[in-house]
Amino acid sequence: YNEYKSYLRGNMAQWYSPLRSRADRSGFNQQFSFPIIGYICLVIVLILFGVFTRLDEDASVTVNNETGARLIVPMSAGHMMGSYGKMMDATAMCVLGFGFLYAFCRRYTWGGISLNFLICGLCFIWCHAITGILGSAATKQLVKAPVNISTIISADLVTAAVLITFGVVYGFVSPSQLVVICMIEPFVMKLNEHIVVEVLHVADAGGSILTHAFGAIYGIGVSLGLGVRSRDIKDENRATVYYSDTFALVGSIVLWMFWPSFNAALLYDDVTVQQRVVVNTYLAICASCVTAMLTSPLLHKGKLSMLEVQNATLAGGVTIGMSSSFNVDPWVPIVIGGLAGAVSSFGYGKIAALIEKCGIVDSAGANQLHGIPGILGALIAGIVVLTGNNNHMFSYHTQWTSLEESTRTPGAQFGFIVAGILCTSAIGLVAGALNGALLRLPICDKVPEYIVEDDFFDLEDLYSEGKAQEETNGTAEDAC
């Protein structure tokens, strides 16, 4: 262990020593932009949280007025506390899964994990307030959104979209710019969700377009708005090393394990649908794991690419999202997941480079895992709707009790699904581009060099210890 630790510190010194002279944080904006913007946004969030939220009635203390005794509410069938485990799984996906997955770059390992942590902490709180704000705007009166297990799960889903966006602009934005993204994107996502679900009546149980595609497309917009160009990114900054890829692979495994919970967590009041979502997601993500690894050697002269093992193996969970609640035979999600794994792997191996040549820079390849598979999943859901078996009703509303709830035909619902894709793409791209342009204002600290965490983290102690270890090793070798 000590030998490995010495080796690691010595290599860290080698990686970061050329950056010592460049990482000057003496300017006012460089030193105080992040804490000033961060605290201002946090105060705003706390004030709005206090105004627009309340504790759920089931979690409040209730006292019988006649006896003065506290009433105890037992857990019943379908109670949202039954989804506590799935809520924790979804939260673990955001904090652990995405966090470790974003440790893949050797010069942004701390940045990937730490800034992912920052996004989770801020968005988990902010999303509750947004629900109350939008509810008040829709009803034109004060609405206090309840804080409970269900709303925490909803916050997880919204936060996941922001984390996907972070994957696109990974290493391109400073912490202060990231805080601004956290304040704007959840608002836009909830607005798009209202249009797709409440206006177009397109249900998306697993968030194929509402979470995954939206987050990826919004990230593209931010990247374009920022003016990120591939020629400004040094190849050495994009490089990975054995330990950073290992961290990322651990993140992939965490995401893979918990994905069925992520898709099914909000369906606690209909266990029939919830079980179907779990089963369909489980089968789809197993299939994508296999096909992604089988496709990767075809693209890399017979060898597996770790990038595709880390990402394309998860594509089945994204693609099955919208159709995960549908009533289909078990072989269907296997085919859907298998197709998603192959398409995603091909995207990383061949399409990613072409997209970058077109001027779209996607640092973590989020569009190959979330964007393309998410849109593919919505299109497949539309095709499944056309096959019948009342699946147009699961697409219209995940939980329904009577066919009379909608007069839409399967063909009409397919059209509304396509409209949902177009709406999500347009809102995500335009809003993301405006958000990216906003980040260029002088008040936000900028990134001096892309995908280098040395600009925002104190690595002096690590560098000094690594340098001292190098000198010690050199002295020992000279003595020998």
C-alpha positions as CSV (number, residue, x, y, z in Angstrom):
1,Y,0.0,0.0,0.0
2,N,2.8,2.5,0.9
3,E,4.6,1.7,-2.3
4,Y,1.4,2.3,-4.3
5,K,0.8,5.5,-2.4
6,S,4.3,6.8,-3.1
7,Y,3.9,5.9,-6.7
8,L,0.6,7.8,-7.0
9,R,1.9,10.9,-5.3
10,G,4.9,10.9,-7.4
11,N,2.8,10.8,-10.6
12,M,0.5,13.5,-9.3
13,A,3.5,15.7,-8.9
14,Q,4.6,15.0,-12.4
15,W,1.1,15.7,-13.8
16,Y,0.6,19.0,-11.9
17,S,4.1,20.5,-11.8
18,P,3.7,22.3,-15.2
19,L,0.6,23.9,-13.8
20,R,2.0,25.6,-10.7
21,S,3.0,28.8,-12.5
22,R,-0.3,29.1,-14.3
23,A,-2.8,28.6,-11.5
24,D,-2.9,32.1,-10.2
25,R,-6.0,32.8,-8.2
26,S,-5.0,36.2,-6.9
27,G,-7.7,38.2,-8.7
28,F,-10.9,39.2,-6.9
29,N,-13.2,37.4,-9.3
30,Q,-11.1,34.3,-9.2
31,Q,-11.1,34.2,-5.4
32,F,-14.6,35.3,-4.5
33,S,-16.9,34.6,-7.5
34,F,-17.8,31.1,-6.4
35,P,-18.6,31.8,-2.7
36,I,-20.4,35.1,-3.5
37,I,-22.6,33.7,-6.3
38,G,-23.0,30.5,-4.3
39,Y,-24.2,32.1,-1.1
40,I,-26.5,34.6,-2.9
41,C,-28.2,31.6,-4.7
42,L,-28.4,29.6,-1.5
43,V,-30.1,32.5,0.4
44,I,-32.6,32.8,-2.5
45,V,-33.2,29.1,-2.5
46,L,-33.8,29.0,1.3
47,I,-36.2,32.0,1.2
48,L,-38.2,30.5,-1.6
49,F,-38.1,27.0,0.0
50,G,-39.6,28.5,3.2
51,V,-42.3,30.3,1.2
52,F,-43.4,27.5,-1.2
53,T,-42.9,24.3,0.7
54,R,-44.4,22.5,3.8
55,L,-43.9,19.3,5.6
56,D,-46.1,16.5,4.4
57,E,-49.2,15.9,6.5
58,D,-48.3,12.2,7.0
59,A,-45.0,13.4,8.5
60,S,-46.5,16.0,10.8
61,V,-47.3,15.5,14.4
62,T,-51.1,15.1,14.8
63,V,-52.8,15.4,18.2
64,N,-56.4,14.3,19.0
65,N,-58.1,17.4,20.3
66,E,-60.4,15.5,22.6
67,T,-57.9,13.1,24.3
68,G,-54.7,15.1,23.7
69,A,-53.0,11.9,22.5
70,R,-50.7,11.8,19.5
71,L,-52.2,9.9,16.5
72,I,-50.0,7.2,15.0
73,V,-50.4,6.6,11.3
74,P,-49.6,3.0,10.3
75,M,-48.0,2.2,7.0
76,S,-50.6,0.9,4.5
77,A,-50.4,-0.8,1.2
78,G,-49.3,1.7,-1.5
79,H,-48.0,4.2,1.1
80,M,-45.1,6.2,-0.3
81,M,-42.8,5.1,2.6
82,G,-42.7,1.7,0.8
83,S,-40.6,3.5,-1.8
84,Y,-38.0,4.6,0.7
85,G,-35.5,2.0,-0.5
86,K,-36.0,3.0,-4.1
87,M,-35.6,6.6,-3.1
88,M,-32.3,5.9,-1.6
89,D,-31.3,3.9,-4.6
90,A,-32.1,6.9,-6.9
91,T,-30.2,9.2,-4.6
92,A,-27.2,6.8,-4.6
93,M,-27.3,6.8,-8.4
94,C,-26.9,10.6,-8.4
95,V,-24.3,10.9,-5.6
96,L,-22.3,7.7,-6.0
97,G,-23.0,6.5,-9.5
98,F,-22.6,9.8,-11.4
99,G,-19.9,10.9,-9.0
100,F,-17.5,8.0,-9.6
101,L,-18.4,7.9,-13.3
102,Y,-17.2,11.5,-13.6
103,A,-13.8,10.6,-12.1
104,F,-12.5,9.4,-15.5
105,C,-10.2,12.3,-16.5
106,R,-6.8,12.2,-14.8
107,R,-6.7,16.0,-14.3
108,Y,-10.3,16.3,-13.3
109,T,-10.9,13.4,-10.9
110,W,-11.5,15.6,-7.9
111,G,-13.5,18.0,-10.0
112,G,-15.8,15.3,-11.4
113,I,-16.6,13.8,-8.0
114,S,-16.7,17.1,-5.9
115,L,-18.7,19.2,-8.4
116,N,-21.1,16.3,-8.9
117,F,-21.6,16.4,-5.1
118,L,-22.2,20.2,-5.2
119,I,-24.9,19.8,-7.9
120,C,-26.7,17.1,-5.8
121,G,-26.7,19.2,-2.6
122,L,-28.1,22.3,-4.2
123,C,-30.6,20.8,-6.6
124,F,-32.0,18.4,-4.1
125,I,-33.2,21.4,-2.1
126,W,-34.0,23.8,-5.0
127,C,-36.3,21.3,-6.8
128,H,-38.8,21.3,-4.0
129,A,-39.1,25.0,-4.1
130,I,-39.6,25.0,-7.8
131,T,-42.5,22.6,-7.5
132,G,-44.3,25.1,-5.3
133,I,-43.4,28.1,-7.4
134,L,-44.7,26.5,-10.6
135,G,-47.8,25.3,-8.8
136,S,-48.5,28.8,-7.6
137,A,-48.0,30.2,-11.0
138,A,-50.4,27.7,-12.6
139,T,-53.1,28.2,-10.0
140,K,-52.5,32.0,-9.5
141,Q,-52.5,31.5,-5.7
142,L,-49.9,30.4,-3.1
143,V,-49.3,26.7,-3.3
144,K,-47.0,25.1,-0.7
145,A,-45.6,21.9,-2.1
146,P,-45.3,19.0,0.4
147,V,-41.9,17.6,1.2
148,N,-42.1,13.8,1.3
149,I,-40.6,10.7,-0.2
150,S,-42.3,11.3,-3.5
151,T,-41.0,14.8,-3.9
152,I,-37.5,13.7,-2.9
153,I,-37.6,11.1,-5.7
154,S,-38.8,13.8,-8.1
155,A,-35.9,16.0,-7.0
156,D,-33.6,13.0,-7.8
157,L,-34.9,12.8,-11.3
158,V,-34.5,16.5,-12.0
159,T,-31.0,16.5,-10.4
160,A,-30.1,13.6,-12.7
161,A,-30.8,15.8,-15.7
162,V,-28.5,18.5,-14.4
163,L,-25.8,15.9,-13.8
164,I,-26.2,14.7,-17.4
165,T,-25.7,18.3,-18.5
166,F,-22.6,18.5,-16.3
167,G,-21.3,15.5,-18.2
168,V,-21.5,17.5,-21.5
169,V,-19.7,20.6,-20.1
170,Y,-17.4,18.5,-17.8
171,G,-14.3,20.6,-17.3
172,F,-15.6,23.5,-19.3
173,V,-17.4,25.4,-16.5
174,S,-16.2,26.9,-13.2
175,P,-17.9,26.2,-9.9
176,S,-19.7,29.6,-10.0
177,Q,-20.9,28.9,-13.5
178,L,-22.1,25.5,-12.4
179,V,-24.2,27.1,-9.6
180,V,-25.9,29.2,-12.2
181,I,-26.7,26.1,-14.3
182,C,-28.2,24.5,-11.1
183,M,-30.5,27.5,-10.6
184,I,-31.8,27.7,-14.2
185,E,-32.0,24.2,-15.6
186,P,-34.3,22.6,-13.1
187,F,-36.8,25.4,-13.8
188,V,-36.7,24.8,-17.5
189,M,-36.9,21.0,-17.1
190,K,-40.0,21.2,-14.9
191,L,-41.6,23.5,-17.4
192,N,-40.9,21.1,-20.2
193,E,-42.2,18.3,-18.1
194,H,-45.5,20.1,-17.6
195,I,-45.9,20.7,-21.3
196,V,-45.1,17.1,-22.3
197,V,-47.0,15.3,-19.5
198,E,-49.9,17.7,-18.7
199,V,-50.5,19.3,-22.1
200,L,-49.4,16.7,-24.6
201,H,-50.3,13.8,-22.2
202,V,-47.2,11.8,-22.9
203,A,-46.2,9.8,-19.8
204,D,-42.5,9.0,-19.4
205,A,-42.1,6.6,-16.5
206,G,-38.3,6.3,-16.7
207,G,-37.5,9.7,-18.1
208,S,-36.2,8.7,-21.5
209,I,-36.8,12.2,-22.9
210,L,-37.9,14.2,-19.8
211,T,-34.6,13.4,-17.9
212,H,-32.0,11.8,-20.1
213,A,-32.5,13.4,-23.6
214,F,-33.4,16.8,-22.0
215,G,-30.2,16.8,-19.9
216,A,-28.0,15.9,-22.8
217,I,-29.6,18.4,-25.3
218,Y,-29.5,21.1,-22.7
219,G,-25.8,20.4,-22.2
220,I,-25.2,20.7,-25.9
221,G,-26.9,24.1,-25.8
222,V,-24.8,25.3,-22.8
223,S,-21.6,24.1,-24.7
224,L,-22.6,26.0,-27.8
225,G,-23.6,29.1,-25.8
226,L,-20.2,29.0,-24.0
227,G,-18.4,28.8,-27.3
228,V,-16.4,25.7,-26.4
229,R,-14.2,24.5,-29.3
230,S,-12.5,21.2,-29.5
231,R,-9.2,22.8,-30.7
232,D,-9.0,24.7,-27.4
233,I,-8.8,21.4,-25.4
234,K,-5.4,19.8,-25.0
235,D,-5.3,16.1,-25.6
236,E,-3.3,15.5,-22.5
237,N,-6.1,17.0,-20.4
238,R,-8.6,14.5,-21.8
239,A,-6.4,11.6,-21.0
240,T,-7.4,8.9,-18.5
241,V,-5.2,6.7,-16.4
242,Y,-5.8,3.2,-14.9
243,Y,-7.0,4.4,-11.5
244,S,-9.4,7.1,-12.9
245,D,-11.0,4.6,-15.3
246,T,-11.4,2.2,-12.4
247,F,-13.2,4.8,-10.4
248,A,-15.5,5.5,-13.3
249,L,-16.2,1.8,-13.8
250,V,-17.3,1.5,-10.2
251,G,-19.7,4.4,-10.8
252,S,-21.1,2.5,-13.9
253,I,-21.7,-0.6,-11.7
254,V,-23.5,1.5,-9.1
255,L,-25.7,3.0,-11.8
256,W,-26.4,-0.3,-13.4
257,M,-27.5,-1.9,-10.1
258,F,-29.9,0.8,-9.1
259,W,-31.4,1.7,-12.5
260,P,-34.6,-0.4,-12.0
261,S,-35.3,1.6,-8.8
262,F,-34.7,4.8,-10.6
263,N,-37.3,4.1,-13.2
264,A,-39.9,2.6,-10.8
265,A,-39.5,4.7,-7.6
266,L,-42.5,7.1,-8.2
267,L,-45.0,4.3,-8.9
268,Y,-45.5,3.3,-5.3
269,D,-49.3,3.6,-5.5
270,D,-49.6,1.0,-8.3
271,V,-47.5,-2.0,-7.5
272,T,-48.6,-3.9,-10.6
273,V,-47.1,-1.2,-12.8
274,Q,-44.1,-0.7,-10.5
275,Q,-43.2,-4.4,-10.7
276,R,-43.5,-4.3,-14.5
277,V,-41.2,-1.3,-14.6
278,V,-38.6,-3.0,-12.4
279,V,-38.7,-6.2,-14.5
280,N,-38.6,-4.5,-17.9
281,T,-35.7,-2.2,-16.8
282,Y,-33.8,-5.1,-15.3
283,L,-34.0,-7.2,-18.5
284,A,-33.2,-4.2,-20.7
285,I,-30.1,-3.1,-18.9
286,C,-28.8,-6.7,-18.7
287,A,-29.1,-6.9,-22.5
288,S,-27.4,-3.6,-23.1
289,C,-24.5,-4.7,-20.9
290,V,-24.0,-7.7,-23.1
291,T,-24.4,-6.1,-26.5
292,A,-22.3,-3.0,-25.6
293,M,-19.4,-5.3,-24.8
294,L,-19.9,-7.4,-27.9
295,T,-20.0,-4.4,-30.2
296,S,-17.0,-2.6,-28.7
297,P,-14.4,-5.0,-30.1
298,L,-15.9,-4.6,-33.6
299,L,-15.0,-0.9,-33.4
300,H,-11.5,-1.2,-31.9
301,K,-9.7,-4.0,-33.7
302,G,-10.9,-6.7,-31.5
303,K,-10.3,-5.0,-28.1
304,L,-12.8,-3.6,-25.6
305,S,-12.9,0.2,-25.1
306,M,-13.2,1.1,-21.4
307,L,-15.2,4.2,-22.4
308,E,-17.9,2.0,-23.9
309,V,-17.8,-0.5,-21.0
310,Q,-18.3,2.4,-18.6
311,N,-21.2,4.0,-20.5
312,A,-22.8,2.0,-23.3
313,T,-23.5,-0.9,-20.9
314,L,-26.1,1.4,-19.2
315,A,-28.0,2.5,-22.4
316,G,-30.7,-0.1,-21.9
317,G,-31.9,1.7,-18.7
318,V,-32.2,4.9,-20.7
319,T,-34.0,3.5,-23.8
320,I,-36.5,1.4,-21.9
321,G,-37.5,4.3,-19.7
322,M,-40.7,5.5,-21.6
323,S,-41.9,2.0,-22.4
324,S,-40.9,0.4,-19.1
325,S,-44.5,0.7,-17.8
326,F,-46.0,-0.9,-21.0
327,N,-47.6,-4.3,-20.9
328,V,-45.3,-6.3,-23.2
329,D,-43.8,-9.8,-23.3
330,P,-40.4,-10.2,-21.4
331,W,-38.5,-10.6,-24.6
332,V,-39.4,-7.1,-25.8
333,P,-37.3,-5.2,-23.2
334,I,-34.4,-7.6,-23.9
335,V,-34.5,-6.6,-27.6
336,I,-34.9,-2.9,-26.7
337,G,-32.0,-3.0,-24.3
338,G,-29.8,-5.0,-26.6
339,L,-30.4,-2.5,-29.5
340,A,-29.6,0.4,-27.1
341,G,-26.3,-1.1,-26.0
342,A,-25.2,-1.6,-29.6
343,V,-26.3,1.8,-30.8
344,S,-24.6,3.5,-27.8
345,S,-21.4,1.6,-28.2
346,F,-21.3,2.5,-31.9
347,G,-22.0,6.1,-31.0
348,Y,-19.0,6.3,-28.7
349,G,-16.8,4.5,-31.2
350,K,-17.7,6.3,-34.4
351,I,-20.4,9.0,-34.0
352,A,-18.8,11.0,-31.2
353,A,-15.8,12.1,-33.4
354,L,-18.1,13.2,-36.2
355,I,-20.3,15.2,-33.8
356,E,-17.2,17.0,-32.5
357,K,-16.1,17.8,-36.0
358,C,-19.4,19.6,-36.5
359,G,-18.5,21.9,-33.6
360,I,-20.5,20.2,-30.8
361,V,-18.2,19.4,-27.9
362,D,-19.5,16.8,-25.4
363,S,-16.8,16.2,-22.8
364,A,-18.1,12.9,-21.2
365,G,-20.0,11.7,-24.3
366,A,-23.4,12.2,-22.5
367,N,-25.3,12.3,-25.8
368,Q,-24.1,8.8,-26.7
369,L,-25.5,7.4,-23.4
370,H,-28.4,9.7,-22.7
371,G,-29.3,11.8,-25.7
372,I,-29.5,9.4,-28.6
373,P,-30.7,6.4,-26.5
374,G,-33.3,8.6,-24.8
375,I,-34.8,9.7,-28.2
376,L,-34.5,6.2,-29.5
377,G,-36.4,5.0,-26.5
378,A,-39.3,7.4,-27.1
379,L,-39.5,6.4,-30.8
380,I,-39.5,2.7,-29.8
381,A,-42.3,3.5,-27.2
382,G,-44.3,5.0,-30.0
383,I,-43.9,1.9,-32.1
384,V,-44.9,-0.3,-29.2
385,V,-48.0,1.9,-28.7
386,L,-49.0,1.1,-32.3
387,T,-48.9,-2.7,-31.6
388,G,-51.9,-2.4,-29.3
389,N,-52.5,-4.2,-25.9
390,N,-53.8,-0.9,-24.5
391,N,-50.2,0.5,-24.3
392,H,-51.4,3.8,-25.7
393,M,-53.1,4.2,-22.4
394,F,-49.9,3.6,-20.4
395,S,-48.3,6.2,-22.7
396,Y,-51.2,8.6,-22.2
397,H,-51.2,8.1,-18.4
398,T,-49.0,5.6,-16.6
399,Q,-51.8,4.7,-14.1
400,W,-55.3,4.5,-15.6
401,T,-58.5,2.7,-14.6
402,S,-60.8,3.0,-17.6
403,L,-60.3,3.2,-21.3
404,E,-62.8,6.1,-21.3
405,E,-60.2,8.3,-19.7
406,S,-58.9,9.1,-23.2
407,T,-60.4,9.1,-26.7
408,R,-57.0,8.9,-28.4
409,T,-56.1,6.2,-30.8
410,P,-52.7,4.5,-30.8
411,G,-51.8,6.3,-33.9
412,A,-52.7,9.7,-32.4
413,Q,-50.7,8.9,-29.3
414,F,-47.7,8.0,-31.5
415,G,-48.0,11.5,-33.0
416,F,-48.0,13.1,-29.5
417,I,-44.9,11.1,-28.5
418,V,-43.1,12.6,-31.6
419,A,-44.4,16.0,-30.5
420,G,-43.0,15.4,-27.1
421,I,-39.5,14.6,-28.6
422,L,-39.5,17.8,-30.7
423,C,-40.7,19.9,-27.8
424,T,-38.1,18.6,-25.4
425,S,-35.3,19.0,-28.0
426,A,-36.3,22.6,-28.9
427,I,-36.7,23.8,-25.3
428,G,-33.5,22.0,-24.1
429,L,-31.4,23.3,-27.0
430,V,-32.6,27.0,-26.9
431,A,-32.7,27.3,-23.1
432,G,-29.3,25.7,-22.8
433,A,-27.8,28.0,-25.4
434,L,-29.2,31.0,-23.5
435,N,-27.9,29.6,-20.2
436,G,-24.4,29.2,-21.8
437,A,-24.4,32.7,-23.1
438,L,-25.4,34.0,-19.6
439,L,-22.4,32.2,-18.2
440,R,-20.1,34.4,-20.2
441,L,-21.0,37.4,-18.2
442,P,-18.0,38.9,-16.3
443,I,-19.5,38.2,-12.9
444,C,-18.9,34.5,-13.3
445,D,-15.3,33.1,-13.0
446,K,-14.1,31.5,-16.2
447,V,-12.1,28.3,-16.7
448,P,-8.5,29.3,-17.8
449,E,-7.9,25.9,-19.2
450,Y,-10.4,23.2,-20.0
451,I,-10.5,19.9,-18.0
452,V,-8.0,21.0,-15.4
453,E,-9.1,21.0,-11.7
454,D,-5.9,22.7,-10.5
455,D,-7.6,26.1,-11.2
456,F,-10.2,25.4,-8.4
457,F,-8.6,23.0,-6.0
458,D,-5.7,23.4,-3.6
459,L,-3.2,20.8,-4.7
460,E,-0.2,22.4,-3.1
461,D,0.1,19.9,-0.3
462,L,-0.4,16.9,-2.6
463,Y,2.2,18.4,-5.0
464,S,4.7,19.1,-2.2
465,E,4.4,15.6,-0.8
466,G,4.8,14.1,-4.3
467,K,7.8,16.3,-4.9
468,A,9.4,15.4,-1.6
469,Q,8.8,11.7,-2.4
470,E,10.5,12.1,-5.7
471,E,13.5,13.8,-4.0
472,T,13.7,11.0,-1.4
473,N,13.6,8.3,-4.1
474,G,16.3,10.2,-6.0
475,T,18.6,10.4,-2.9
476,A,18.1,6.7,-2.2
477,E,19.0,5.8,-5.8
478,D,22.1,8.0,-5.7
479,A,23.2,6.3,-2.4
480,C,22.9,2.9,-4.0
